[in-house]
C-alpha cells in the first residue's frame, strides 16, 4: 500500500455500503491515517483482520472497483483539486507522526506544503447517505506517494475488448501520454495491444467520472440480428437460448416472489411454440367461452411478449415490465383453470407481486405478513392446549385398570 492509493471498507451495513478511503500516511503495518468522503482524518486498520469490517478491498491507484462490488453501493468522494488533496496528505503525515510519537515509534517524513494555496473543496451535499460511484472519488495517486490526479480530470478508457484490454480499463490518466505507437485523432485513439500481437484497442478521452460506464454491458438487450432481407428479426427459440438470467443493477426486479419469465419462455420453446401459437392452443384446450374478455387480454399480452423477444430482441428476464406481462398471462390461465366460465382472480395480487395489495387501505404488506405469522403461532399454541385438555379428560373417563393391589 502507498500514500494516495484507494481502499474500500464494508462495515456490514444494511443495505450494503462500501466506504471509500484515501490512504494518507502509514502508522505501522496495516494501520494507516486515512481520509473519508466526509473529510474526516483518523487512523484505521486497512485489513480484512479489522474486527469492524466484514469485507475489505484494496484498489491501489485504480479508481474502478472489481466486478463483485456494485457501483451503486460505493460511497465515494466529491471532486477535489490536486492542491486540496496535497494539503490533506500533509495533514495525514502530521497525524501519523503524532500517533507514532505516542507509541514511541520514530517519525516518518512529512509531506511538504504545496506551493499554491489549496483551493476550496466543494463539500458533499448536506446529509448525504446514498452511495456514489467511485468514479466521483479523487483519482488514484501518482507513483511514490505524489499528489494524485483527481476525479475532475480526464483519462483514456477502453471502449472495446481487444489487444489484451477490457472495456472500461483506464489506459492512462491525464497528463500522462498514450503508449508508444498509438494513433490519436481528437478525443479518440487506437493503442497497441499489450501482448504485442499487432492488434489495437479503441480508446476514448473522457472524464474519470464516466470511465466506469464503459465497463458495463446492458443486460437488457440481446445482440441485434437481421434476416436475409435486412429485417430486424430473431427466431423465438434462438432468442430464448441467448437470454441470461442475471440481476439488473440498482435493485433487480422490484417485485415480490421469484422471477418466472425465463421458465415460461423455455416451456414454450420446449413445446415448439411461441406466445402467440400457445394462445391459440390455450383457447382450444381450456374451453374458454367465446366473447370472454380474458381471451382478448391474453392474446394482446401474448403478441406484446412475442414482439419484445423476436422484434425488439430484448433479454426480458432483466425487464420488470416483461416479467409483469408473464405473470399476468399466468394469472389469466390459472383463473380459468378450475372453472373456464367463472374465473377466480382471488390470488391475482400474489401472482403479480405487488408491493401493496388492492383493498389493503394503506396497510404495509410486510406488517401483514408479520401479523399473519403471529396469528399462526397463536393458533398452534391453542391447538396443542386443546389436545392436551382432551387427553386429560379422556384419561379421567377411562382410568387405567389392573396393576398391583386391590382394584376396588
CORNORZI-V665400 format. One record per pair of residues at least 12 apart in sequence whose ideal C-beta (glycine too) atoms are under 10 Angstrom apart, sorted by the first residue. I is the first residue (numbers start at 1). J is the second residue. D is the distance in whole Angstrom. If there is no record, write none. Layout:
I,J,D  I,J,D
//
This chain:
1,23,6  1,26,7  1,29,10  1,30,8  1,32,7  1,46,7  1,47,10  1,58,7  1,60,8  2,23,7  2,26,9  2,60,8  2,61,8  2,140,10  2,141,6  2,142,10  2,143,8  2,144,7  2,145,6  2,146,10  3,22,9  3,23,6  3,24,6  3,25,6  3,26,7  3,32,8  3,33,9  3,89,6  3,92,7  3,93,8  3,96,10  3,108,10  3,111,8  3,141,7  3,144,9  3,145,4  3,146,9  3,147,10  3,148,9  4,22,7  4,23,7  4,24,8  4,25,10  4,60,10  4,61,8  4,85,8  4,86,10  4,88,10  4,89,7  4,92,10  4,111,10  4,138,9  4,139,10  4,140,7  4,141,2  4,142,7  4,143,9  4,144,9  4,145,6  4,146,7  4,147,7  4,148,5  5,21,9  5,22,8  5,23,5  5,32,10  5,46,10  5,58,7  5,59,7  5,60,5  5,61,6  5,62,9  5,140,7  5,141,5  5,145,9  5,148,8  6,20,6  6,21,7  6,22,6  6,23,7  6,57,9  6,58,8  6,59,4  6,60,7  6,61,8  6,62,8  6,63,6  6,64,10  6,65,9  6,76,9  6,77,9  6,134,7  6,137,7  6,138,8  6,139,9  6,140,6  6,141,8  6,148,9  7,19,9  7,20,8  7,21,5  7,22,8  7,23,7  7,32,8  7,34,8  7,44,9  7,46,5  7,47,10  7,56,7  7,57,7  7,58,5  7,59,6  7,60,9  8,20,6  8,21,7  8,55,8  8,56,7  8,57,4  8,58,8  8,59,6  8,65,6  8,66,9  8,69,7  8,73,9  8,74,7  8,75,9  8,76,9  8,134,8  8,137,10  9,21,6  9,34,9  9,36,9  9,44,8  9,45,10  9,46,8  9,50,8  9,52,8  9,53,6  9,54,10  9,55,8  9,56,6  9,57,8  9,75,10  10,48,10  10,52,10  10,53,6  10,54,5  10,55,4  10,56,7  10,57,8  10,69,9  10,73,9  11,50,9  11,52,6  11,53,6  11,54,7  11,55,9  12,52,9  12,53,8  12,54,4  12,55,8  13,54,9  13,73,10  13,75,10  15,72,10  15,73,7  15,131,9  15,251,9  16,54,9  16,55,9  16,69,9  16,70,8  16,72,10  16,73,5  16,74,10  16,131,9  17,72,10  17,73,6  17,74,8  17,75,6  17,129,8  17,130,9  17,131,5  18,55,8  18,56,10  18,57,7  18,65,7  18,69,6  18,70,9  18,71,10  18,73,5  18,74,5  18,75,7  18,76,9  18,131,7  18,134,8  19,34,10  19,36,7  19,37,7  19,38,10  19,53,10  19,74,8  19,75,5  19,76,9  19,131,9  20,34,10  20,35,9  20,36,8  20,37,6  20,59,8  20,63,9  20,65,9  20,74,6  20,75,6  20,76,5  20,77,6  20,131,9  20,132,9  20,133,10  20,134,6  20,136,9  20,137,5  20,138,9  21,34,4  21,35,7  21,36,7  21,37,9  21,44,7  21,46,7  21,56,10  21,58,10  21,59,9  21,77,10  21,137,10  22,34,6  22,35,4  22,36,8  22,37,9  22,41,10  22,77,7  22,80,9  22,85,8  22,88,7  22,89,8  22,92,8  22,137,8  22,138,7  22,140,9  22,141,8  22,148,9  23,35,8  23,44,10  23,46,7  23,58,9  23,60,10  23,89,9  23,92,8  23,141,8  23,145,9  24,41,7  24,42,10  24,43,10  24,85,10  24,88,6  24,89,6  24,90,9  24,91,7  24,92,2  24,93,7  24,94,10  24,95,8  24,96,7  24,111,8  24,145,10  25,41,10  25,43,9  25,89,7  25,90,9  25,91,9  25,92,4  25,93,5  25,94,8  25,95,7  25,96,4  25,97,8  25,99,9  25,100,10  25,108,7  25,109,9  25,110,9  25,111,8  25,145,9  26,43,10  26,46,9  26,92,10  26,93,10  26,96,7  26,100,10  26,108,7  26,145,10  27,43,5  27,44,9  27,45,9  27,92,10  27,95,9  27,96,5  27,97,9  27,98,10  27,99,5  27,100,6  27,103,8  27,105,8  27,108,9  28,43,9  28,45,10  28,96,9  28,99,9  28,100,7  28,103,8  28,105,7  29,45,8  29,46,10  29,47,8  30,44,9  30,45,5  30,46,5  30,47,4  30,48,10  30,49,8  30,50,8  30,56,10  31,43,6  31,44,7  31,45,5  31,46,8  31,47,9  31,50,10  31,96,9  31,99,8  31,100,10  31,103,10  32,44,7  32,45,8  32,46,5  32,47,10  32,92,8  32,96,8  33,88,10  33,89,10  33,91,8  33,92,4  33,93,8  33,94,9  33,95,5  33,96,5  33,97,9  33,98,9  33,99,7  34,46,7  34,92,8  34,95,10  35,77,8  35,80,9  35,85,9  35,88,5  35,89,9  35,91,9  35,92,7  35,138,9  36,75,9  36,77,9  37,74,10  37,75,6  37,76,6  37,77,5  37,78,7  37,124,6  37,128,8  37,131,10  37,132,8  37,136,9  37,137,8  37,138,10  38,75,9  38,77,9  38,78,10  38,123,9  38,124,7  38,128,8  39,77,9  39,78,9  39,80,9  39,84,9  39,88,8  39,121,8  39,123,7  39,124,8  41,88,7  41,91,6  41,92,6  41,94,9  41,95,6  41,96,10  42,92,10  42,95,8  42,99,10  43,92,9  43,95,7  43,96,7  43,98,10  43,99,6  46,58,7  55,68,9  55,69,9  57,69,6  57,74,10  59,134,8  59,137,9  59,140,7  60,140,7  60,141,9  61,139,9  61,140,3  61,141,6  61,142,8  61,143,8  61,148,7  61,149,10  61,170,10  61,173,9  62,134,9  62,139,10  62,140,6  62,169,9  62,170,7  63,76,9  63,77,10  63,133,9  63,134,5  63,135,6  63,136,9  63,137,6  63,138,8  63,139,6  63,140,6  63,148,9  63,149,10  63,150,10  63,151,7  63,155,9  63,170,8  63,173,9  63,208,7  63,209,9  63,211,8  63,212,8  64,133,9  64,134,7  64,135,8  64,140,10  64,157,9  64,168,7  64,169,8  64,170,7  64,208,10  64,211,7  64,212,6  64,214,10  64,215,7  65,133,9  65,134,6  65,135,10  65,212,8  65,215,10  67,168,10  67,215,8  67,216,10  69,134,9  70,131,9  70,133,10  70,247,10  70,249,6  70,250,8  70,251,10  71,131,8  71,132,9  71,133,4  71,134,7  71,135,8  71,136,10  71,212,6  71,213,9  71,215,9  71,216,8  71,249,7  71,250,9  72,130,9  72,131,6  72,132,9  72,133,8  72,249,6  72,250,5  72,251,8  73,131,5  73,133,10  73,249,9  73,250,10  74,131,5  74,132,7  74,133,6  74,134,5  74,135,9  74,136,9  74,137,8  74,212,10  75,124,10  75,128,8  75,129,8  75,130,8  75,131,4  75,132,6  75,133,10  75,134,9  75,136,10  75,137,10  76,124,10  76,131,7  76,132,4  76,133,6  76,134,5  76,135,7  76,136,5  76,137,4  76,138,9  76,151,8  76,209,10  77,121,9  77,124,8  77,132,8  77,134,8  77,136,6  77,137,4  77,138,5  77,139,10  77,150,8  77,151,7  78,121,7  78,122,6  78,123,7  78,124,5  78,125,9  78,128,9  78,132,8  78,136,7  78,137,9  78,138,9  78,150,10  78,151,8  78,152,10  79,121,8  79,122,7  79,136,7  79,137,9  79,138,7  79,139,10  79,150,6  79,151,5  79,152,4  79,153,9  79,207,10  79,208,9  79,209,8  80,118,10  80,119,9  80,121,5  80,122,8  80,136,10  80,137,9  80,138,4  80,139,9  80,148,10  80,150,5  80,151,7  80,152,7  81,116,10  81,118,8  81,119,5  81,120,9  81,121,7  81,122,10  81,138,9  81,147,10  81,150,6  81,152,7  81,153,10  82,114,8  82,116,9  82,118,9  82,119,9  82,138,9  82,139,9  82,142,9  82,146,10  82,147,5  82,148,8  82,149,7  82,150,6  82,152,9  82,153,9  83,114,5  83,115,9  83,116,5  83,117,7  83,118,4  83,119,6  83,121,9  83,147,8  84,114,9  84,117,10  84,118,5  84,119,6  84,120,8  84,121,5  84,122,10  84,138,9  84,147,9  84,150,8  85,114,9  85,118,9  85,121,9  85,138,6  85,139,9  85,141,9  85,147,5  85,148,7  85,149,9  85,150,6  86,111,7  86,112,9  86,113,8  86,114,4  86,115,10  86,116,9  86,118,7  86,146,9  86,147,4  86,148,9  87,111,9  87,113,8  87,114,7  87,117,9  87,118,4  87,119,10  87,121,9  87,147,9  88,111,9  88,118,9  88,121,9  88,138,9  88,147,9  89,110,10  89,111,5  89,112,10  89,114,9  89,141,9  89,145,8  89,146,9  89,147,6  89,148,9  90,110,7  90,111,4  90,112,7  90,113,6  90,114,8  90,118,10  90,147,10  91,110,10  91,111,9  92,110,10  92,111,8  93,107,9  93,108,7  93,109,7  93,110,4  93,111,5  93,112,9  93,145,10  94,107,10  94,110,6  94,111,9  96,108,6  96,110,9  97,109,9  97,110,7  109,145,9  111,145,8  111,146,9  111,147,8  114,147,7  121,138,10  121,150,10  122,152,10  124,136,10  132,209,10  133,151,10  133,209,7  133,210,10  133,211,10  133,212,6  133,213,9  134,151,9  134,208,10  134,209,9  134,211,10  134,212,7  135,151,6  135,207,8  135,208,6  135,209,4  135,210,7  135,211,6  135,212,5  135,213,8  136,151,6  136,152,10  136,208,9  136,209,6  136,212,10  137,150,8  137,151,6  137,208,9  137,209,9  138,150,4  138,151,6  138,152,8  138,153,9  138,208,9  139,151,5  139,152,8  139,153,6  139,154,10  139,155,8  139,170,9  139,173,6  139,174,9  139,208,5  139,209,10  139,211,10  140,155,10  140,170,9  140,173,7  140,208,9  142,173,9  142,176,9  148,173,8  149,173,5  149,174,6  149,175,8  149,176,9  149,208,8  150,173,10  150,208,8  151,207,8  151,208,5  151,209,5  151,211,9  152,207,8  152,208,8  152,209,8  153,173,6  153,174,5  153,175,8  153,207,7  153,208,6  153,209,10  154,173,8  154,174,5  154,175,9  154,187,9  154,205,6  154,206,6  154,207,5  154,208,7  154,209,10  154,210,9  154,211,9  155,170,5  155,171,8  155,172,7  155,173,5  155,174,6  155,176,9  155,203,9  155,204,10  155,205,8  155,206,7  155,207,8  155,208,5  155,209,10  155,210,9  155,211,6  156,169,10  156,170,7  156,171,4  156,172,5  156,173,8  156,174,8  156,176,8  156,177,10  156,178,6  156,179,9  156,182,9  156,184,9  156,187,9  156,188,10  156,189,7  156,191,8  156,203,5  156,204,7  156,205,6  156,206,8  156,211,9  157,169,7  157,170,5  157,171,7  157,172,10  157,203,6  157,204,6  157,205,8  157,206,6  157,207,10  157,208,9  157,210,8  157,211,4  157,212,9  157,213,9  157,214,5  157,215,9  158,170,8  158,171,7  158,191,8  158,201,5  158,202,7  158,203,5  158,204,8  158,211,9  158,214,7  158,215,9  159,188,8  159,201,8  159,202,5  159,203,6  159,204,5  159,206,9  159,214,6  160,200,10  160,201,6  160,202,5  160,203,9  160,214,9  161,201,8  162,190,9  162,191,10  162,193,7  162,197,10  162,199,6  162,200,7  162,201,4  162,202,7  162,203,10  163,190,9  163,191,7  163,192,7  163,193,3  163,194,6  163,195,7  163,196,9  163,197,7  163,198,9  163,199,5  163,200,6  163,201,4  163,202,9  163,203,10  164,192,10  164,193,5  164,194,4  164,195,5  164,196,9  164,197,8  164,199,9  164,201,8  165,191,8  165,193,8  165,194,6  165,195,10  165,200,10  165,201,5  165,202,10  165,203,8  166,201,9  166,214,10  166,215,8  167,201,10  167,202,10  167,213,10  167,214,5  167,215,6  167,216,8  167,217,8  168,211,6  168,212,6  168,213,8  168,214,4  168,215,3  168,216,7  168,217,10  169,194,10  169,201,9  169,203,9  169,211,9  169,214,9  169,215,8  170,203,9  170,206,10  170,208,8  170,211,6  170,212,10  170,214,9  170,215,10  171,189,9  171,191,6  171,194,10  171,201,8  171,203,5  171,204,10  172,191,9  172,203,9  172,205,10  173,208,7  173,211,10  174,205,8  174,207,10  174,208,9  178,190,9  178,191,6  178,192,10  178,203,8  178,205,9  179,191,5  179,192,6  179,193,10  179,194,9  179,203,10  180,192,8  181,193,10  181,200,9  182,200,8  182,201,10  182,203,8  183,200,8  184,203,9  184,205,9  186,204,10  186,205,8  187,203,10  187,204,6  187,205,4  187,206,8  188,202,7  188,203,7  188,204,6  188,205,7  189,201,9  189,202,8  189,203,5  189,204,8  189,205,7  190,202,6  190,203,7  191,203,5  216,249,8  217,246,10  218,248,9  218,314,10  218,315,9  218,318,9  219,244,7  219,245,10  219,246,5  219,247,8  219,248,6  219,249,8  219,315,6  219,317,9  219,318,5  219,319,9  220,246,10  220,248,7  220,314,6  220,315,6  220,316,8  220,317,9  220,318,5  220,319,6  220,322,9  221,312,9  221,313,7  221,314,6  221,315,7  221,318,9  221,319,10  222,234,7  222,238,10  222,239,6  222,242,6  222,243,7  222,244,9  222,309,9  222,312,9  222,313,5  222,314,7  222,315,5  222,316,9  223,242,7  223,313,8  224,312,9  224,313,6  225,238,8  225,239,8  225,242,9  225,310,10  225,313,7  231,311,9  232,310,9  232,311,7  232,312,9  232,313,7  233,310,6  233,311,6  233,313,8  234,309,8  234,310,6  234,311,8  234,312,10  234,313,5  235,274,9  235,309,10  235,310,7  236,265,8  236,268,8  236,269,7  236,272,10  236,273,9  236,274,5  236,275,8  236,276,9  236,277,9  236,306,7  236,309,6  236,310,5  237,265,9  237,266,10  237,268,9  237,269,5  237,270,9  237,272,8  237,273,10  237,274,8  237,309,10  238,269,9  238,309,10  238,310,9  239,265,8  239,269,9  239,306,10  239,308,10  239,309,5  239,310,6  239,312,10  239,313,6  239,314,9  239,315,9  239,316,9  240,262,8  240,264,10  240,265,5  240,266,6  240,267,10  240,268,8  240,269,5  240,270,9  240,274,10  240,309,7  240,316,9  240,317,10  241,265,10  241,266,9  241,269,8  242,313,9  242,315,8  243,261,9  243,262,6  243,265,7  243,266,9  243,309,9  243,314,9  243,315,5  243,316,7  243,317,5  243,318,9  244,262,9  244,315,6  244,317,7  244,318,8  245,259,7  245,261,9  245,262,5  245,263,9  245,315,9  245,317,5  245,318,8  246,315,8  246,317,7  246,318,6  247,259,9  247,317,10  247,318,8  248,315,10  248,317,9  248,318,5  248,319,8  248,320,8  249,318,10  251,320,10  252,318,9  252,320,9  253,317,9  253,318,8  253,319,8  253,320,5  253,321,10  253,322,10  253,323,6  253,324,9  253,353,9  254,320,6  254,353,9  254,355,8  255,320,7  255,323,6  255,324,7  255,327,8  255,352,8  255,353,4  255,354,8  255,355,8  256,349,9  256,350,8  256,351,10  256,352,9  256,353,4  256,354,7  256,355,7  256,365,7  256,369,10  257,323,10  257,327,8  257,350,8  257,351,8  257,352,9  257,353,5  258,353,9  259,317,7  259,318,9  259,320,9  259,323,6  259,326,9  259,327,9  259,353,9  260,317,10  260,323,7  260,326,6  260,327,6  260,329,10  260,330,7  260,351,9  260,353,10  261,305,9  261,309,10  261,315,10  261,316,5  261,317,5  261,318,9  261,319,8  261,320,10  261,322,6  261,323,5  261,324,9  261,325,8  261,326,4  261,327,8  262,315,9  262,316,8  262,317,5  262,318,10  262,323,10  262,326,9  263,317,10  263,326,9  264,278,10  264,305,9  264,316,10  264,323,10  264,325,10  264,326,5  264,327,9  264,329,7  264,330,7  265,305,8  265,306,10  265,309,7  265,316,7  265,317,8  265,322,10  265,326,8  268,281,10  268,302,10  268,305,10  268,306,9  268,309,10  274,302,8  274,303,10  274,305,9  274,306,5  274,309,8  274,310,8  275,298,10  275,299,10  275,301,8  275,302,4  275,303,7  275,304,9  275,305,5  275,306,4  275,307,9  275,308,9  275,309,8  275,310,10  275,325,9  275,326,9  275,329,8  276,299,8  276,302,5  276,303,6  276,305,9  276,306,5  276,307,9  276,310,10  277,302,9  277,306,9  278,298,10  278,302,7  278,306,10  278,329,9  278,333,10  279,295,8  279,298,6  279,299,5  279,300,10  279,301,9  279,302,4  279,303,8  279,305,10  279,306,9  279,329,9  280,299,9  280,302,9  282,295,9  282,298,7  282,299,10  282,302,9  282,329,9  282,332,9  282,333,7  282,336,9  283,295,6  283,298,8  283,299,9  285,340,10  286,298,10  286,332,10  286,333,7  286,336,6  286,337,7  286,340,6  287,336,9  287,340,5  287,341,8  288,332,9  288,333,10  288,336,6  288,340,5  288,341,8  288,343,9  289,336,10  289,340,7  289,341,6  292,336,8  292,340,8  292,341,8  292,343,8  293,332,10  293,343,10  294,331,10  294,332,5  294,333,9  294,335,7  294,336,6  294,340,9  294,343,6  294,345,10  295,332,9  295,336,10  297,328,8  297,329,9  297,332,6  298,328,9  298,329,6  298,332,5  298,333,8  298,336,9  300,325,10  301,324,10  301,325,5  301,326,9  301,328,6  301,329,5  301,332,8  302,325,9  302,329,7  304,321,10  304,322,9  304,325,6  304,329,10  305,322,7  305,325,5  305,326,7  305,328,10  305,329,7  308,321,9  308,322,6  308,325,8  309,322,9  320,353,10  323,352,10  323,353,8  324,352,7  324,353,8  324,354,10  327,348,9  327,350,10  327,351,5  327,352,5  327,353,7  328,348,8  328,351,8  328,352,7  330,351,6  330,352,9  331,343,9  331,345,7  331,347,8  331,348,5  331,349,9  331,350,9  331,351,5  331,352,7  332,345,9  332,348,9  332,351,10  334,347,7  334,348,9  334,351,7  335,347,9  335,348,7  335,351,9  349,365,9  356,368,10
//
